[in-house]
Amino acid sequence: MNILMCIPTRNRAEMVKEVLEYEMEYYKHCGVSLCYYDSSDGEETWKVIEEINSKYSADIQYRRSDPALCLDYKLIEILKDMEKEDYDYLWLINDSISIKEEMLEYVSGISEGGYDLIRLPLAGKGAAEDVVTTDPNEWFHECSQGMAHMASTVMNFSLLRQARHDWDWLREKYVGNNELDDNHGYFFMVAFYLEQILKLEHFTGIFIGNRIKWRRDSPLKKRQIYWRDYVFQAWARSYPETILKLPKCYTDKEDVIRKSDNLSPGRFSRSMLIHYRLSGLYSYSVYKKYRKYFKYITREALKSCFVLAVLPQAFLRWKYANLLAVEEEWQENLNRIEEQIKGKKILIYGAGLYGEKVIQKLKSDGYGNQMIGVAVTETKGNVSELEKIPVHDIDYFVREKEEIFTIVCALPAAADEMKKELKKRKFKYSVTLFGV
């Protein structure tokens, strides 16, 4: 079977090169074709593609994409452009991701079965063995959550060819404006897959079992500020609205929304709402605008969400800083950490409330001269210094990764993601503030 991977990208030539250098040999072996849709300001990405094509005798396609379009509009244009192509399967991939060789070979093999959709597993979730279904509603319940992640779904070209006359209608129903406002939808591909499979006379989809680690993220990837800045617009409003707009044959939509990524990693948990309030993303106006969706996205009572939205930021910071300062687990773990950092260079990872309190405690305990800086995953939106210690992107400290001892200062959900960032960059010594 012929599989075409389409990769939208913009101004990330260095990362595109790193990803291609990593995957090119085995991609060629598996017979997968690549096509980059580039909306960059310059020609750097095009030059990378030309270099890789020459070096590996490859045939990576390169096409320009309108930089004025938001991602969902770009995806529609890519799909429309793909209608004329002669492939069996289309796989939309993020530009920071490589599909691992074992999974690529497996997908290439099972594609011979002619499935309409192939869904890759969510990490740590789902059955170990593959599940095949011919019921669109069963697919909706089992797979709609993961389909919000672009690279996780492989589509038979037959679905694409059926949409030839539906683009304007689909865009109006599920995307709306090109502007990133409250009239814009962020989950077009989820809706597209679920609309298109209803048009098939006989649908067959396969959900690959959770036994193969299928993706590798580039170490040059930086956490996208995009989802953080638009977290309420995208996940509080747009995802529920997208699911609720789907045809009536899809049942128990509210339950599907509640099983989404909003609840499972605690995107709108109490601690995250406090974080959003302190960072300015959450306020009374935000609460008022999105409160009708809160029953889908958080386990917090609506009254509690209201209180967090109206309490002054200074009061919240004071209240939770004091709670943190006397929290038994925090104190015990930091005491253990202090036993490990004697004589070492110390890096604080996290420029929020927890990072601030750790710096204060370490300074008071005599470790001030050992702290070389504060790291964040993304500098945009963060302070330039914390307790008079400079704040830099985590990549700034990579050159000393063999020597420094990193303290991850965040609650467990966020700390897990931060630890992954350290692992990608091969930092040698690190510990989390909670759950040491």
Stockholm file with secondary structure:
# STOCKHOLM 1.0

chainA/1-436         MNILMCIPTRNRAEMVKEVLEYEMEYYKHCGVSLCYYDSSDGEETWKVIEEINSKYSADIQYRRSDPALCLDYKLIEILKDMEKEDYDYLWLINDSISIKEEMLEYVSGISEGGYDLIRLPLAGKGAAEDVVTTDPNEWFHECSQGMAHMASTVMNFSLLRQARHDWDWLREKYVGNNELDDNHGYFFMVAFYLEQILKLEHFTGIFIGNRIKWRRDSPLKKRQIYWRDYVFQAWARSYPETILKLPKCYTDKEDVIRKSDNLSPGRFSRSMLIHYRLSGLYSYSVYKKYRKYFKYITREALKSCFVLAVLPQAFLRWKYANLLAVEEEWQENLNRIEEQIKGKKILIYGAGLYGEKVIQKLKSDGYGNQMIGVAVTETKGNVSELEKIPVHDIDYFVREKEEIFTIVCALPAAADEMKKELKKRKFKYSVTLFGV
#=GR chainA/1-436 SS CCEEEEEEECSCHHHHHHHHHHHHHHHHHHTEEEEEEECCSSSHHHHHHHHHHHHHTCCCEEEECCTTSCHHHHHHHHHHHHTTCCCSEEEECCTTEEECHHHHHHHHHHGGGCCSEEECCCTTCSCSSCEEECCHHHHHHHHTTGGGSGGGEEEEHHHHHTTTTTHHHHHHHHTBCSSSSTTBCSCHHHHHHHHHGGGCSSCCEEECCTTSCCEEECTTCCCCHHHHHTHIIIIIIIHHHHHHHSCTTSCCHHHHHHTSTTTTTTTTSHHHHHHHHHHTSCCHHHHHHHGGGHHHHCSSCHHHHHHHHHSCHHHHHHHHHHHHHHCHHHHHHHHHHHHHCTTSCEEEECCSHHHHHHHHHHHHTTCGGGEEEEEESCCTTSCSEETTEEEEEGGGGGGGTTTCEEEECSCHHHHHHHHHHHHHTTCSEEEESSCC
#=GC SS_cons         CCEEEEEEECSCHHHHHHHHHHHHHHHHHHTEEEEEEECCSSSHHHHHHHHHHHHHTCCCEEEECCTTSCHHHHHHHHHHHHTTCCCSEEEECCTTEEECHHHHHHHHHHGGGCCSEEECCCTTCSCSSCEEECCHHHHHHHHTTGGGSGGGEEEEHHHHHTTTTTHHHHHHHHTBCSSSSTTBCSCHHHHHHHHHGGGCSSCCEEECCTTSCCEEECTTCCCCHHHHHTHIIIIIIIHHHHHHHSCTTSCCHHHHHHTSTTTTTTTTSHHHHHHHHHHTSCCHHHHHHHGGGHHHHCSSCHHHHHHHHHSCHHHHHHHHHHHHHHCHHHHHHHHHHHHHCTTSCEEEECCSHHHHHHHHHHHHTTCGGGEEEEEESCCTTSCSEETTEEEEEGGGGGGGTTTCEEEECSCHHHHHHHHHHHHHTTCSEEEESSCC
//
